[in-house]
Amino acid sequence: MKIGVCVKITPDTDTRIKIQGDGIDANGIKWVVSPYDALAVEEAIVTGEKHGAEVVSFTIGDESTQAVLRGNVLAPGVARSVVVSEAAALKTDSLGRARVLAAAIGREACDVVFCGKVGIDHDNAQVPAMVGELLGWPVISRVTTFSAEGGRFRATRNVDGGVVEVVEGPLPAIMTAERGLNTPRYAKLPQLTAAKKKPIDTPSLADLGLSADVIAPAVTMTAWDTPPPRPKGRILQGDVDTVVDELVRLLREEAKVL
């Protein structure tokens, strides 16, 4: 068995994002493994330990991502990383990223691939499903427990309202991690030291059988802006009946939600 895990490097959730030109100002940003991807990393490592399997991570990112991968992906237990850094891959859309990841995963002949349910930057939740479609694999989303045996998997997934589904099927397959699946481990100093020697492969698009034209974005971001400031609140004065009547009027005439 070979296990894969897709990892996206994103700004930390505590980072204050500043708009600069047609993107964000990267100065002062703390870059981390997207939190749901961190759950996927842990589950890949746990599954690899159980089955004595190699775990490989897949990332699209520039050279700066490698330090984050060594400290938060390779150090905890992933054997090696595959990072695609060509400009065309960095600038493409969700489908283009999925094409790159699917090609890299197929090249490694993985049996199961873990992903976070969503990246916390663009929050699209598109790439895992697209990778599954491109590979022809089933995709089980929002997984909270996982096990595999004899070429088959068993997973539970949240579907809201307190309902949990149990899904079984053959491998290969893609699992997207939901909160509650596990608790990511922290690497210890010897692991951090050992991670400096673990390999990071950097295949080109050509190595993956792709080209810039094949992954050219169909969707582009044309502008960035911060959310508009929230208007000041309004305090209604008077007795209960007066306040209720005025509130209903405001909701109907100004807010137009009634």
KAWO-V430525 format. One record per pair of residues at least 24 apart in sequence whose ideal C-beta (glycine too) atoms are under 6 Angstrom apart, sorted by the first residue. I is the first residue (numbers start at 1). J is the second residue. D is the distance in Angstrom with one decimal. If there is no record, write none. Layout:
i: <I:I>
j: <J:J>
d: <D:D>
This chain:
i: <1:1:1:2:2:2:3:3:3:3:3:3:4:4:4:4:5:5:5:5:5:6:6:6:7:7:7:7:7:8:8:8:9:9:9:10:10:10:10:19:31:33:34:34:34:36:36:36:36:37:38:39:39:40:40:40:40:41:42:42:43:43:43:44:45:45:54:55:56:56:57:58:58:58:59:60:60:60:60:66:70:74:74:75:75:75:75:76:76:80:80:81:82:83:83:85:86:88:88:92:92:93:93:94:94:94:95:96:96:97:98:98:98:99:101:102:102:102:103:103:103:104:111:111:112:112:113:114:115:116:117:117:117:128:128:132:137:137:137:138:138:139:140:140:141:142:143:143:144:144:144:146>
j: <51:53:111:54:110:111:44:47:48:53:55:112:56:105:110:113:40:41:44:57:114:58:101:115:33:37:57:59:73:34:37:119:61:65:68:34:119:120:121:224:68:72:116:119:120:116:117:118:177:116:184:177:181:114:115:116:177:73:182:184:114:181:182:114:76:77:79:79:80:108:81:82:101:104:83:84:89:97:100:200:195:195:198:187:191:192:195:185:187:198:199:200:201:200:202:202:205:212:215:215:217:217:219:124:126:127:130:215:217:127:127:130:131:215:131:131:134:135:208:209:210:208:171:172:171:173:174:175:176:177:142:176:178:174:176:174:172:173:174:169:173:174:167:175:176:178:175:178:178:180:181:175>
d: <5.1:4.1:4.8:5.4:5.0:5.7:5.0:5.7:5.1:5.2:4.7:5.7:5.4:5.4:3.8:4.0:5.1:5.4:3.9:5.0:4.7:5.1:5.8:4.4:5.8:5.0:4.9:4.8:5.7:4.6:5.6:4.7:5.3:4.5:5.2:4.5:6.0:5.4:4.3:4.9:5.5:4.8:5.5:4.9:5.2:2.9:5.1:5.9:5.5:3.8:4.5:3.8:5.0:3.8:5.4:5.2:4.3:5.6:4.7:4.4:5.2:5.8:5.7:4.7:6.0:3.9:5.0:5.4:5.7:5.5:4.6:5.0:5.4:5.1:4.9:5.1:5.1:5.6:5.8:5.6:4.6:4.1:4.5:3.5:4.4:4.8:3.9:5.3:4.8:5.7:4.5:4.7:4.8:5.8:5.4:5.9:5.3:3.7:5.9:4.8:4.8:3.9:4.4:5.5:4.2:5.4:5.8:3.7:5.6:5.5:5.0:3.5:4.8:5.1:5.3:4.8:3.9:5.3:3.9:6.0:5.7:5.9:4.9:5.1:5.5:5.8:4.9:5.2:4.9:5.4:5.4:4.3:5.5:5.7:4.9:4.6:5.2:5.4:5.5:5.7:4.8:4.6:5.2:5.2:4.6:4.1:4.6:6.0:5.3:4.9:5.3:5.8>
